[in-house]
């Protein structure tokens, strides 16, 4: 049992961070996927190379084993419809008896009971990647520079005394709670913007940073934001999610404010339990 808010956040931070066992599972899954591609998937759907991307590459992933991989093809795929390509690759995996479905930007592949892989078809052009985007009736290739985005986040994390990535993990863990959520990268981008605007600083404890994030998060529900590298399309909340997210953030901010007041009053155990109300399991509680 923890006795202070700082202890509770430290324990929570450790509980949602992928450990060496998790990372090894992911490495093994990627190796097995490469072998599976060679033996089971038609050559036209096999990439020239695979680039690890997403949360695990940026070190912002939580313990859930969701992997993002860029399947980098030649520029020949540029003339193909992104919608059709996503569908065709998903079908190729399904025919090879793997559960797969096309989504807006990727193919979601259920690799095992606990490991899900998002496969993003891509090609390189003029120094950046082009990725699919399929939303409603729109199907197009959009620019992206994941390597630059990784560099920007790494630099910001150093500026924040390496507290930025733990903060992002905490907010992602909250974000995964139902019934509505930001896209993971969108949430990261908002938090990074708060650092750049001086709303968050390295001298703050994690509890204060989380409370401040809730304070400003709602302003981005109805407002698009540029991704860090300023290469790809703006990031927006889906219209169907906006009202639900606004309510979730409002409730989260209210509870976070109450927790901060209790902490300042020296009521550490009550503050811990209040933080548990908004962050949920596995946030520690001050009682069994």
C-alpha positions as MATLAB code, in Angstrom:
seq = 'XXXXXXXXXXXXXXXXXXXXXXXXXXXXXXXXXXXXXXXXXXXXXXXXXXXXXXXXXXXXXXXXXXXXXXXXXXXXXXXXXXXXXXXXXXXXXXXXXXXXXXXXXXXXXXXXXXXXXXXXXXXXXXXXXXXXXXXXXXXXXXXXXXXXXXXXXXXXXXXXXXXXXXXXXXXXXXXXXXXXXXXXXXXXXXXXXXXXXXXXXXXXXXXXXXXXXXXXXXXXXXXXXXXXXXXXXXXXXXXXXXXXXXXXXXXXXXXXXXXXXXXXXXXXXXXXXXXXXXXXXXXXXXXX';
ca = [
       0.000    0.000    0.000;
       1.304    3.453   -0.917;
       1.177    6.427    1.442;
       1.824    9.467   -0.791;
       0.576   10.687   -4.169;
       4.132   10.715   -5.542;
       4.590    7.066   -4.506;
       1.260    6.152   -6.111;
       2.178    7.796   -9.420;
       5.611    6.153   -9.385;
       4.050    2.724   -8.840;
       1.395    3.361  -11.476;
       4.011    4.531  -13.952;
       5.948    1.272  -13.485;
       2.818   -0.878  -13.804;
       1.859    0.459  -17.266;
       5.392    0.559  -18.732;
       6.351   -2.348  -21.022;
       9.053   -4.508  -19.438;
      11.834   -6.545  -21.052;
       9.526   -9.569  -21.337;
       6.969   -7.499  -23.260;
       9.644   -6.133  -25.596;
      11.008   -9.609  -26.266;
       7.500  -10.838  -27.149;
       7.231   -8.065  -29.706;
      10.623   -8.824  -31.252;
       9.672  -12.506  -31.563;
       6.318  -11.606  -33.114;
       8.007   -9.456  -35.768;
      10.517  -12.210  -36.597;
       7.707  -14.757  -36.941;
       5.701  -12.330  -39.072;
       8.615  -11.933  -41.481;
       8.843  -15.710  -41.844;
       5.069  -15.975  -42.246;
       5.157  -13.402  -45.056;
       7.747  -15.372  -46.997;
       5.849  -18.641  -46.664;
       2.190  -17.610  -46.841;
       1.628  -14.214  -48.477;
       1.793  -13.563  -52.262;
       4.949  -11.705  -53.309;
       3.027   -8.610  -54.482;
       1.926   -8.024  -50.874;
       5.369   -8.533  -49.338;
       7.191   -5.288  -48.500;
      10.738   -4.414  -49.523;
      11.423   -3.833  -45.840;
       9.551   -3.353  -42.568;
       9.981   -0.197  -40.480;
       8.970   -0.333  -36.833;
       6.853    2.698  -36.113;
       4.213    3.910  -33.695;
       4.212    3.957  -29.903;
       6.770    1.206  -29.326;
       9.294    2.931  -31.569;
       8.670    6.275  -29.838;
       8.771    4.495  -26.424;
       5.325    5.823  -25.487;
       3.508    2.481  -25.544;
       1.727    1.069  -22.516;
       1.741   -2.625  -21.625;
      -0.894   -3.554  -24.218;
       0.911   -5.398  -26.992;
      -0.194   -3.355  -30.013;
       2.510   -3.003  -32.662;
       2.661   -0.551  -35.585;
       4.683   -1.606  -38.621;
       5.249    0.221  -41.906;
       5.272   -2.209  -44.821;
       7.425   -0.230  -47.227;
       6.826   -1.043  -50.905;
       8.227    0.432  -54.106;
       6.731    3.631  -55.530;
       4.714    1.450  -57.911;
       1.886    1.304  -55.364;
       1.307    5.070  -55.646;
      -1.127    4.526  -58.505;
      -3.192    2.062  -56.465;
      -6.259    3.005  -54.480;
      -5.324    3.036  -50.763;
      -8.775    1.657  -49.919;
      -8.350   -1.265  -52.328;
      -4.780   -1.976  -51.204;
      -5.742   -2.112  -47.530;
      -8.599   -4.451  -48.391;
      -6.445   -6.696  -50.610;
      -3.681   -7.086  -48.014;
      -6.264   -7.872  -45.324;
      -7.781  -10.487  -47.641;
      -4.364  -12.045  -48.256;
      -3.851  -12.537  -44.521;
      -7.395  -13.841  -44.093;
      -6.820  -16.434  -46.822;
      -3.708  -17.482  -44.903;
      -5.964  -18.064  -41.882;
      -5.023  -14.969  -39.923;
      -7.675  -12.599  -38.577;
      -7.234   -9.284  -40.394;
      -9.405   -6.298  -41.228;
      -8.842   -3.052  -43.112;
      -9.130    0.176  -41.083;
      -8.737    3.856  -41.970;
      -4.916    3.852  -42.114;
      -3.854    0.244  -41.673;
      -4.675   -3.439  -41.595;
      -5.323   -4.699  -38.074;
      -3.826   -8.163  -37.774;
      -4.574  -10.334  -34.766;
      -1.274  -12.164  -34.454;
      -2.088  -14.000  -31.226;
      -4.527  -13.779  -28.341;
      -2.569  -10.895  -26.838;
      -0.655   -9.336  -29.761;
      -2.249   -7.098  -32.385;
      -0.266   -5.648  -35.276;
      -1.277   -2.595  -37.320;
       0.241   -2.976  -40.788;
       0.564    0.331  -42.643;
       1.390    0.068  -46.372;
       3.821    2.816  -47.360;
       6.330    4.000  -49.941;
       9.092    6.615  -49.816;
       9.034    9.734  -51.939;
      11.166   12.890  -51.661;
      12.560   11.849  -48.291;
       9.235   11.128  -46.544;
       6.794    8.253  -46.429;
       3.351    8.276  -48.010;
       0.681    6.338  -46.123;
      -2.959    5.458  -46.804;
      -5.854    7.461  -45.399;
      -9.365    6.147  -45.946;
     -12.110    8.170  -44.267;
     -15.727    7.883  -45.416;
     -15.652    8.374  -49.220;
     -12.101    9.752  -49.240;
      -9.197    7.488  -50.181;
      -5.759    9.065  -50.612;
      -2.026    8.845  -49.918;
      -0.792   11.291  -47.260;
       2.724   12.356  -46.272;
       4.301   11.281  -42.997;
       7.744   11.507  -41.437;
       7.733    9.085  -38.467;
      11.504    9.350  -38.050;
      11.310   13.123  -37.560;
       8.364   12.731  -35.196;
      10.450   10.298  -33.137;
      13.327   12.807  -32.983;
      11.063   15.679  -31.898;
       9.530   13.623  -29.097;
      12.946   12.424  -27.932;
      14.253   16.019  -27.782;
      11.180   17.191  -25.848;
      11.478   14.308  -23.400;
      15.078   15.311  -22.651;
      13.971   18.921  -22.108;
      11.337   17.645  -19.671;
      13.920   15.673  -17.659;
      12.497   12.448  -19.143;
       9.073   13.022  -17.566;
       7.235   13.550  -20.862;
       7.085    9.898  -21.923;
       5.755    8.717  -18.519;
       3.097   11.462  -18.713;
       2.091   10.333  -22.209;
       1.822    6.724  -21.019;
      -0.417    7.759  -18.112;
      -2.722    9.760  -20.380;
      -2.799    6.934  -22.922;
      -3.840    4.525  -20.194;
      -6.706    6.893  -19.307;
      -7.498    7.314  -23.017;
      -8.024    3.564  -23.501;
     -10.937    3.526  -21.085;
     -14.275    3.263  -22.858;
     -16.479    4.561  -24.407;
     -14.535    7.123  -26.508;
     -10.926    8.122  -27.120;
      -8.379   10.124  -29.088;
      -6.231    8.395  -31.662;
      -3.045    7.552  -29.759;
      -0.696    9.707  -31.864;
      -3.155   12.618  -31.710;
      -3.057   12.534  -27.896;
       0.765   12.460  -27.940;
       0.803   15.478  -30.246;
      -1.491   17.489  -27.966;
       0.682   16.781  -24.912;
       3.798   17.729  -26.884;
       2.093   21.002  -27.865;
       1.413   21.765  -24.180;
       5.149   21.381  -23.498;
       6.034   23.721  -26.350;
       3.533   26.299  -25.068;
       5.079   26.208  -21.603;
       2.022   24.728  -19.903;
       4.078   21.759  -18.658;
       7.574   21.909  -17.183;
      10.183   19.507  -15.820;
       9.918   20.831  -12.262;
       6.308   19.672  -11.896;
       5.373   16.378  -10.220;
       3.499   13.926  -12.443;
       0.219   14.535  -10.613;
       0.356   18.243  -11.467;
       1.239   17.514  -15.101;
      -1.729   15.151  -15.432;
      -4.085   17.733  -13.904;
      -2.810   20.446  -16.277;
      -3.157   18.106  -19.254;
      -6.809   17.551  -18.356;
      -7.232   21.318  -17.991;
      -6.214   22.022  -21.599;
      -7.123   18.755  -23.331;
     -10.723   19.769  -23.969;
      -9.656   22.756  -26.077;
      -8.323   20.332  -28.710;
     -11.499   18.263  -29.110;
     -12.973   20.634  -31.695;
      -9.713   22.060  -32.975;
      -7.333   20.392  -35.447;
      -3.630   20.299  -34.670;
      -0.562   19.837  -36.863;
       1.500   16.714  -36.294;
       4.989   17.464  -34.865;
       6.951   17.101  -38.124;
       4.416   19.340  -39.931;
       4.479   17.027  -42.929;
       1.251   15.053  -42.751;
      -2.405   16.068  -42.566;
      -3.765   17.798  -39.476;
      -5.016   15.605  -36.640;
      -8.676   15.861  -35.665;
     -11.131   14.140  -33.337;
     -13.804   12.184  -35.175;
     -17.095   14.083  -35.018;
     -18.880   11.086  -33.524;
     -16.442   11.127  -30.572;
     -16.459   14.833  -29.727;
     -19.355   15.114  -27.283;
     -18.357   11.943  -25.451;
     -14.694   13.019  -25.196;
     -15.643   16.493  -24.004;
     -17.644   14.948  -21.157;
     -14.878   12.482  -20.261;
     -12.271   15.241  -20.120;
     -14.552   17.535  -18.064;
     -15.135   14.795  -15.492;
     -11.441   13.887  -15.460;
     -10.439   17.511  -14.883;
     -12.943   17.957  -12.058;
     -11.713   14.863  -10.230;
      -8.051   15.770  -10.849;
      -8.641   19.218   -9.358;
     -10.210   17.684   -6.237;
      -7.255   15.294   -5.937;
      -4.784   18.167   -6.180;
      -6.621   20.129   -3.466;
      -6.580   17.094   -1.154;
      -2.854   16.642   -1.818;
      -2.107   20.296   -1.004;
      -4.107   19.957    2.218;
      -1.873   17.052    3.220;
      -4.658   14.483    2.805;
      -2.451   12.094    0.873;
      -4.546    8.918    1.222;
      -7.747   10.648    0.154;
      -5.910   12.230   -2.780;
      -4.605    8.848   -3.912;
      -8.098    7.370   -3.907;
      -9.435   10.376   -5.794;
      -6.776    9.948   -8.501;
      -7.824    6.294   -8.749;
     -11.345    7.424   -9.658;
     -10.155    9.095  -12.845;
      -7.169    6.924  -13.813;
      -8.798    3.605  -12.899;
      -6.997    0.303  -12.490;
      -4.132   -0.365  -11.999;
      -3.679    2.976  -10.199;
      -2.806    2.119   -6.566;
      -5.285    2.819   -3.795;
      -4.531    3.752   -0.222;
      -6.721    0.937    1.052;
      -6.688   -2.829    0.328;
];
